[in-house]
């Protein structure tokens, strides 16, 4: 017999859900999405209205499933229950885990977590929106990108008091990595749906430094790692300190580097030495095939001038490698702007041609990883102008979440949806989908979305940082 704590208001609903799961055929499992619960312990439900309409007694009699006994629920194999429950959306799955102790234990079953994660990866992702407008940092999310009638739901941040100002480093398998943007001394790995989080230990700091942070997972080692690439100046060994004027205008020369790696499995920071590359501190980064990818700076390496390169950091052997980029002929690549994106499990590059060549957007995909000849230009967007109502003078004012790209690119290609549409975010916070078949833009607006925010492609899961 399953023992449930009746103090949870969702328990009756979830028991009914289990009865439905047992009684209906597997072909009808997808109908369970209509049973999603509207609130979660990790989400703010203050703006939700109670359901006023109830089914009549005749409807209940007509749709009432066969009565289930305790023995039938108890005898149901855990693998079958996990298979059925893993088909629920993450919001309902979180409510299921908080219904009682037995369900909480089941939600921590690695088999259920991995099964739900694999099914979520096969569908369109959700979007988490990070905003610092008007004052305090906030997170909210939209689960179904095709339903513009839904309301963006705010996420309660349990560590908001200790980290009121933060930046989102990256998202991987349902976990976010956040960095304290106020003091730059804290890092946190956090599941925004379950509320589980882990504050990382302190790391090595330098007096004059510039930091690039990455976050990812390796499918073989099953370990999540945080990478800190620190470029610094040693002021204690004959180096000249940076003057206040140079610091103010940004003329800093970082002649040394140090790569620090934190493993969630070992709970330790390690220094693995310096990097032979100059990492662009404000470039895009993606995780694919157990490797964290970023872009290098324009500069000289070993005395040879180089264009911007695509770099990978293997999260297993912890080595940097160069990934061959596509040939952007006939455009001079060093005068073009491009950023990284994941396109249907392939490494991709969103490339903007110079204005003299038309200023078009080209999206390339590497069909076979690390094979230069497999780069294919999949999309060409002649005009990057979204619907004009996205822009206003006030909206173009950059806030802290956009300072990293204030003088850089004006848009970001987020992902390609299952229906083939391309999701693009503009610097002012405008979100559009582009249909390559018709060549048209569609403005995406959701109720309750903050005025100015930054979108993060995210996969909702039950994953936890200390797993």
N, C-alpha and C positions, 0 to 999 in steps of 0.2 A: 504494500500500500504506500502511495506517495503522500508524504506528510507535507502540507502546505501551511504557510502562515497566513491566516485569514485577515490579518491587519492590512495587507496590501490590497488596494482596491481593484487591481487588475487581475487578481487570482481567479475570480469567477469567469472572466472573459477567457483567460488562458486555458482553464479547464475545459471550457466549451470548445476552444480551438483544438485541443488535443482530441476531443471526441470527434470533431469534424475531420481531423486528419486521419483518424482511424476508419471512419465510415465512408469517406468519399474515395473514388478511384484516383490513381496517380495522375491520370490525364487531366483531372480538374484541379490539380494543385495550383496552377497559375491564378485561379480565382481567389486564392488566399490573400492576394495583394489588396483586395478590397476590405480586408479585415484589419488593416494597419491601424495602430494606436497613435493618437495625435500628440502624445507627450512622452518624455523620457527623463530619467533622473539627471542626465547630462545636458538637458535642453530646457529652455525657458518656455513654460506652457501658460504663462499668465494671460496671453492674448487669445487663447483658445476658448471657444464657446461650447457649452455643454450641448450634447445632442438632444433635440427637443422631440423629434419624431421617433416613435417606437412602432414596432410591428404589432399588428393585432394578434389576438389569440388564435384566430383562424389561420393566419400566416405561420404562426409558430407551429400549429398542428400539422400544417401542410409540409413544412420544411424541417420538421423535427427529425434529427437522425435517430437511429436505433439506440436505445439506452445502453450505456457502457458501464460495466462494473469495474470495481477497483482491480479485480484480478485481470481483466482484459488490458488495462493500462499497464499494470505491473508486468504482465507477460510479454509486452511489446518489446522486441529486441532494441537495444540502444542504437544500433547501427541504422535500423529502419527509421526510428524516431529522428535521429540526426539527419537522415537523408531528406525527410519531409520538412523538418524545421528549417533546414538550410536554404529552402526556397523562399523564405520570408524576407521582406525588406529589412534593412538593418534597424530601423526604428522599432518595428514590432519585435525583432529578435532581442533587442536590448530590454524591452518590457518583459519578455518571456524570462530572461535571466534574473530579473528582480522580483519575480512572483513568489518564489519560495527557495529554500535551501537546495532541494533536489535539482531544480531547474538551473540554479546558479552553478552547481557542480557540472551539469551537462554543458552549459555555455562555455565552461573552461576546458572542455574536452578538445584536444588538438585536432581530432578527426573532424569534429563539427566546425571548428574554426577554419581549417584548411578547405573543407568542402564548401562552406559558404563563401570563402574568399575566391575559390576557383570559379564559382558561378557568378560572383559579382564582377570578376575580371572579364567575363564573357559578355557582359551587358555594358550599356553606357555608364560612365562614371557620374558621380554627383559633383557638385561644385561647392567648395567652402570659400566664403568671402571674408577677407580680412580688411577691417577699416579702422582708422584712427580719428574718424570724424564724428562729432566735433572735437572731442578731447581724448577719451580713454579708448584703448584698443579693444576691439570686439571681434567675435567670430559668429557667423551665421551660415546656414547651408540651404541648398536647394537640391532635392533628391531626384526629381524627374524633370529633366531639361526640356521635355516636350510639352509640359503642362504649365502654361504661363498664368493660369488662374490660381496656382498654389501660392502660398505665402512663405517668404523666406523666414526660417525659424532660427532664433538666436540660440547660441550654444553657451551654456554656463561654464566658465573657466574656473576650476577649483583653486588655482594658484594665482588668481588675478591680483591679490593683495601684495604678494611678494614679487610679481613680475607684471606691473601695470602697462609697461611699454615693451613690445616685443616685435620681432620680425619672423616670418615663416621661412625657414631654411628649405624645407622640402617635405614631400609626402611619399610614403612607401608602405604598401600593404595595410592601409588603414591607420598608420601612425604618422603623426606630424612631428617634425623637429622644429622647436622654437628657440630663438636666441633673444636674450635680453638686450634690447636696443638702447636702453637708457644707460646702463652701467657696463654692458658688454662683458659681463663676468659670469653669466649663467647660461646654461643650455638645458633644455627639457625635451623629453620624448613623451608624446601625449596622444591618447586615443580620444578624439573629440566626442565620440558617441557614447562610449562607456564611462568616460571620466577618469580612466586609469592614466597615471602619469609617473614619470621618473625624472627627478632632477639629477643631472650628471655632476660628478665631483668637479672640484676646481682644477684648472689646467695651468700650464706654464704661460706666463705673461712677460712681455718686453716693454721697455719704456716707450719706444717709437715703433709702432707696428701697424700693419694692414692685414686683415684676416679675411680669408675665403673659407666658407663652411659648406660641407656636403654631408649627405645622409643617404644610406642605402642598405640593401640586403643582398646576401649571396645565397642562391638556392642550394648550393652544395654544402657549405659550412653551416647553413641555417643561422647565421649570425648577422645582427644589425650592427652597423658601424657608423660613427660620426667622424668626419675628417675635418681637421683644422689645418689649413695651410697658412702659416704665419710668415709674412715678409716683414723684416725688421731691420733696424740700424743699430749696431752695437756702439753705443756712445762711450764705452769704457775702455776701448782698445784703439785709441788714436783717431776715432771717427769724430767728425765735427758735428756738434748738435745742431738740430734744425732751428733756425731763427723763428721768432713769432711771425714775421712777415711771410717767410716761406711756408710756414704751417697754415697761415690764413689763406694764401692763394693756391695751396695744394702742391707746391713744389717740394716733394719729399723724395728722397732717393733711398730705397730699401735695397741694400746690397747683400743681404743674407736672407735665408729662408729656413723654416723648420716645419716639418710635417708631423702632426700629432694625430693619433688614431685612438678612438675610444671604442671598445668592444662591449656591447651590452651583455654578452655571455660571460665575460671575465670581470666586468665592472671596473676596468682599469684604463687609464690613459697611458699610451706609450709614444715615445718620440722615435720616429724611424729615419731621421736625418733630413737632409735638404732635398729640394726638388730641382732638377735641371731645367725646368721651364718657368717662364714668367706667367703666372696665372692672372687672367683678367678678373679683377675683384668684383665687377658688376655685371658679369656675363650670365647667360642662362646656363642651367645644368639639368641633366636628366639621368635617370638610372635605368639601365638595360643590361640584361645578360650578366648580372652580378658585377657590373662595372658602373662607376660613377663617371659621367662625362661632363666636361667643361671646355671652355675656350681659352686659348693663350692670348697674351698681349701681342700687339705688333712690336717687334724689336729684333734684337740680335742674339743669337744663340751660338756659342762657341766661335764668336767672331764673324758669323755669317748672318746677313740680313734675312729675316723670314717673315712671311705673311702670317696672319692669324691661323692657328692650328686647332684641330679638334683633338683633345686629350682624353684619355681614359685612365681611371685609377681602379685596378682590379681589387675588389674587396676581399679576395682570398689570399693572393700572394703579396698584396699591398705594393704594387709596382705601377709607375706611370708609363703609359705607352702612347704613341701617336697613332691616331686613326686617320686613314687617308680620306680627305674630303673630296667632294665632287669637283669636276672641272667646270668652272663657271665661265668658260669662254663664250663670247669674246670679251667679256667684261673684265676690267682690272680688279681682281678680287680684293686687293688691299684698300680700295676706295669704296667697297660695298659693305652693307650691313647685313649680318645674318645671325640667327640664333638657333638653338637646338630644340627639337621636339620629338616626341615618340609618336610614330604613325603606325598603328596596327602592329605593334610588337616589332617595329623596325626603327632604327635610328634615322631621324630625319633632320633636315636643315631648311629653315624658312629664310629665303635669300631675297633681298631687295636690291634691284639693279639701280645704278646711278640715274639721276634725273635726266642726264643727257641721253640715256638709253631707254627712256620711257618711264622709269620709276615703277616698274611692275614687280609683283611678288611671285617668286618661283618657290615651290615646295618640292624638295628632293627627298627620296627615300632610299636607304641602303638595303636592298632586298636580301643580300647575303652578308652577314656581319663581317666587317673587316676585309671585305673584298672591294677594292676601288672600282673595278669594272661593273659592279652590281648597282652603282648609283643610277637612279632613274628619276627624271623630272616628271612628277606625277600631276602637278597642278600649276597653272599659270593664271594669275589674277591680274587683269590689265589695269583695273582701277581699284585703289585701296580706300576709296571714299565711302564710308558707311552712310546710312540715312542722316540727313543734316540735323534732325532734331536731337541727335546725340550730343551735339556740341552747343555750348554756350560759354560766354566769356567767364562766368563764375566757375563753371565746371572745369575749366582749363587750369585753374590754380592748383599747382602740385602740393600734395600733402606728404607727410613723412614716409608713408608706405610707397611713394613713387619717387623718392629722392634718388634711388639707385639708378633710375633710368631717366632722370630729369633732362639730361642732355644727350640721351641715347635714343633708342628706337621708340617710335610712337605707337607701336602695336605689338602684340604677342600672339602667335598661333598656339592655341592651347591643345587641341586634339582634333581628330577626325571622328565624328559620331558614326554609329552603326548604319545610319541611313545615307552616309556619304557626305553629309554636310560638314563644313569646316568651321570650328568654333574659334572666333578671333576676339581678343580683348584689346581695346584701345586705351591709350595712356590716361584719358580722362575718366576711365571707369566704364565706358560704353561697352556693351557685350553684344556681339552680332553672330549670326550663323550665315555662312556663304554657301549657296547651292551651286556646285560647279556645273551641273547640268543646264541650269537656266541662267547662270551668271548673275544672280540677284542676291542682295543682302537682306537679312531680316533682323530687325532690332528685337533683342530678347529683354523683356522687362518682367520682373517678378514683384509681387506685392511685398511691402515691408523691407525691400532691399535698401541698405544704407546709401546715402547720397553719393559718396565716393568710396569705392572699395577696390580691392585687388583679388582676382579669382585664382584659386588653387584647384587643379584637377585632383580629385580624391576618390578613393575606393573605400566605402564604409565596411568595417569588419569588426569582429569581436577580439581581434588581436590585442595583446597587452604588452607593455614595454619589458616586463621582467620574464617574459616567456622563455 
